[in-house]
Amino acid sequence: MNIELENLYQVCQGQEVTVEAPEITGGTAPYDIEWRDSNGNVMPGDGFTIPVTEAEEFCVTVSDACGTEQEGCILVNLFPEMPATFVMDPPFGCDPLNVLLTSDYTDYNQVASMEWDLGNGALATTMGSVSAQYTQEGIYYPSLTITDLNGCVFSDTTENPVNVWPTPFAVFNTDPDIAILPNTTLQFNNLSIGGTDFVGKFSGLETAAAFDTAYTFPAETAGIYYVWLYAYSNYGCVDSTYRQIIVEEDIDIYIPNTFTPDDDGINDAWFVQGRGFQDQGFLMQVFDKWGGVVFESTDPAQAWTGTFKGGAYFVPDGVYLYRCTIRDIQNDVNHLYEGHVLLLR
């Protein structure tokens, strides 16, 4: 009597293996078939199906009606295990957080596929690593499933999750929106969400630890300043924002209504006084009562001393009309001023 066995069964860990009954030739039927595992336990039936968690040897004894016995053994082996563990870099941070997940197993020639569950509802099938973005605060448990060329599946979920902390939202407003010289004090109102500590920086002029504050910018000149607000959370997450603060030089014009060009050194010249206007676009015209031009200038620094068109002739005392066009420095628009001036010697 002879028996033939499948020498080696190879399966994935946790899969079931079906061991076939031995093929018997010769001898006298009926045959008695008994399988035992490596611990001597009898297995049921002429063949059997069991789940496999480790490599094991099974031996069979076959007896025929004449008492002849034959023995044989088979080995049930496992395909090599592939660790589905992975590392996360970084494992925690502020939202939005980008995390690189990298598999510990690098023999990609033995891998049929890698499937990533990022824990935030997103899936990926990239080999070796994947970049995951977590845009909302929370705790996330990514996992990796590896399928090898034999169809064996290995999975792992991280025990230490990805921790994503909320980032504050920095925002503020000012009152008023624009400062007009010489009043350059603005109230800053912190409207941030989710912050616990705040730092304000005022265009390199000053840093303030409390942002709900009034701040005064230089009152001498107009300009544009930048104010930054940094909002920090308890986790060290930070958001920042900035605004342009405009300090304008308001147009301020004074045109006298009387002057006395009598060479006594007091009020001898008539001219425009003020600030916030530019030389370009300036035009001053003075008219007599018949509408004739007696003085005209495009230079705001040029004064009228009572002469007729800048000559040697002096106009008589009396009331003269003027029309003055001035261009605003801040807005680059023209302003028209009309009135009268009394010339009295």
Secondary structure as the mmCIF struct_conf table of DSSP 4:
data_model
#
loop_
_struct_conf.conf_type_id
_struct_conf.id
_struct_conf.beg_label_comp_id
_struct_conf.beg_label_asym_id
_struct_conf.beg_label_seq_id
_struct_conf.end_label_comp_id
_struct_conf.end_label_asym_id
_struct_conf.end_label_seq_id
STRN STRN1 ASN A 2 GLU A 4
STRN STRN2 LEU A 8 VAL A 11
TURN_TY1_P TURN_TY1_P1 GLN A 13 GLY A 14
STRN STRN3 GLU A 16 VAL A 19
HELX_LH_PP_P HELX_LH_PP_P1 GLU A 20 PRO A 22
STRN STRN4 GLU A 23 THR A 25
BEND BEND1 GLY A 26 GLY A 27
BEND BEND2 ALA A 29 PRO A 30
STRN STRN5 ASP A 32 ARG A 36
TURN_TY1_P TURN_TY1_P2 SER A 38 ASN A 39
HELX_LH_PP_P HELX_LH_PP_P2 ASN A 41 ASN A 41
STRN STRN6 VAL A 42 MET A 43
BEND BEND3 PRO A 44 GLY A 47
STRN STRN7 PHE A 48 PRO A 51
BEND BEND4 THR A 53 GLU A 54
STRN STRN8 GLU A 56 SER A 63
TURN_TY1_P TURN_TY1_P3 ALA A 65 CYS A 66
STRN STRN9 GLU A 69 LEU A 78
HELX_LH_PP_P HELX_LH_PP_P3 PHE A 79 GLU A 81
STRN STRN10 PHE A 86 ASP A 89
BEND BEND5 PRO A 90 PRO A 91
STRN STRN11 PHE A 92 CYS A 94
BEND BEND6 ASP A 95 PRO A 96
STRN STRN12 LEU A 97 SER A 103
BEND BEND7 ASP A 104 ASP A 104
HELX_RH_3T_P HELX_RH_3T_P1 TYR A 108 GLN A 110
STRN STRN13 VAL A 111 ASP A 117
BEND BEND8 GLY A 119 GLY A 121
STRN STRN14 LEU A 123 ALA A 124
BEND BEND9 MET A 127 GLY A 128
STRN STRN15 SER A 129 TYR A 134
BEND BEND10 GLN A 136 GLN A 136
STRN STRN16 GLY A 138 TYR A 140
STRN STRN17 SER A 143 ASP A 148
TURN_TY1_P TURN_TY1_P4 LEU A 149 ASN A 150
STRN STRN18 VAL A 153 THR A 157
BEND BEND11 GLU A 159 ASN A 160
HELX_LH_PP_P HELX_LH_PP_P4 PRO A 161 PRO A 161
STRN STRN19 VAL A 162 TRP A 165
HELX_LH_PP_P HELX_LH_PP_P5 PRO A 166 PRO A 168
STRN STRN20 PHE A 169 PHE A 169
STRN STRN21 PHE A 172 ASP A 175
BEND BEND12 PRO A 176 ASP A 177
STRN STRN22 ILE A 178 ILE A 180
TURN_TY1_P TURN_TY1_P5 LEU A 181 PRO A 182
STRN STRN23 ASN A 183 ASN A 183
STRN STRN24 THR A 185 ASN A 190
STRN STRN25 ILE A 193 ILE A 193
BEND BEND13 GLY A 194 GLY A 194
BEND BEND14 THR A 196 THR A 196
STRN STRN26 ASP A 197 PHE A 202
TURN_TY1_P TURN_TY1_P6 SER A 203 GLY A 204
BEND BEND15 LEU A 205 LEU A 205
STRN STRN27 THR A 207 ALA A 208
BEND BEND16 ALA A 209 ALA A 209
BEND BEND17 ASP A 212 ASP A 212
STRN STRN28 THR A 213 THR A 216
BEND BEND18 ALA A 219 THR A 221
STRN STRN29 GLY A 223 TYR A 232
TURN_TY1_P TURN_TY1_P7 ASN A 234 TYR A 235
BEND BEND19 GLY A 236 GLY A 236
STRN STRN30 VAL A 238 GLU A 248
STRN STRN31 ASP A 252 TYR A 254
BEND BEND20 ASN A 257 ASN A 257
STRN STRN32 THR A 258 PHE A 259
BEND BEND21 ASP A 262 ASN A 267
STRN STRN33 TRP A 270 TRP A 270
STRN STRN34 GLN A 273 ARG A 275
BEND BEND22 GLY A 276 GLY A 276
STRN STRN35 PHE A 277 PHE A 287
TURN_TY1_P TURN_TY1_P8 LYS A 289 TRP A 290
BEND BEND23 GLY A 291 GLY A 291
STRN STRN36 VAL A 293 SER A 297
BEND BEND24 THR A 298 THR A 298
TURN_TY1_P TURN_TY1_P9 PRO A 300 ALA A 301
HELX_LH_PP_P HELX_LH_PP_P6 GLN A 302 ALA A 303
STRN STRN37 TRP A 304 TRP A 304
BEND BEND25 GLY A 306 GLY A 306
STRN STRN38 THR A 307 THR A 307
BEND BEND26 PHE A 308 PHE A 308
TURN_TY1_P TURN_TY1_P10 LYS A 309 GLY A 310
BEND BEND27 GLY A 311 ALA A 312
HELX_LH_PP_P HELX_LH_PP_P7 TYR A 313 TYR A 313
STRN STRN39 PHE A 314 PHE A 314
HELX_LH_PP_P HELX_LH_PP_P8 VAL A 315 PRO A 316
BEND BEND28 ASP A 317 ASP A 317
STRN STRN40 GLY A 318 ASP A 328
TURN_TY1_P TURN_TY1_P11 ILE A 329 ASN A 331
STRN STRN41 ASN A 334 LEU A 343
#
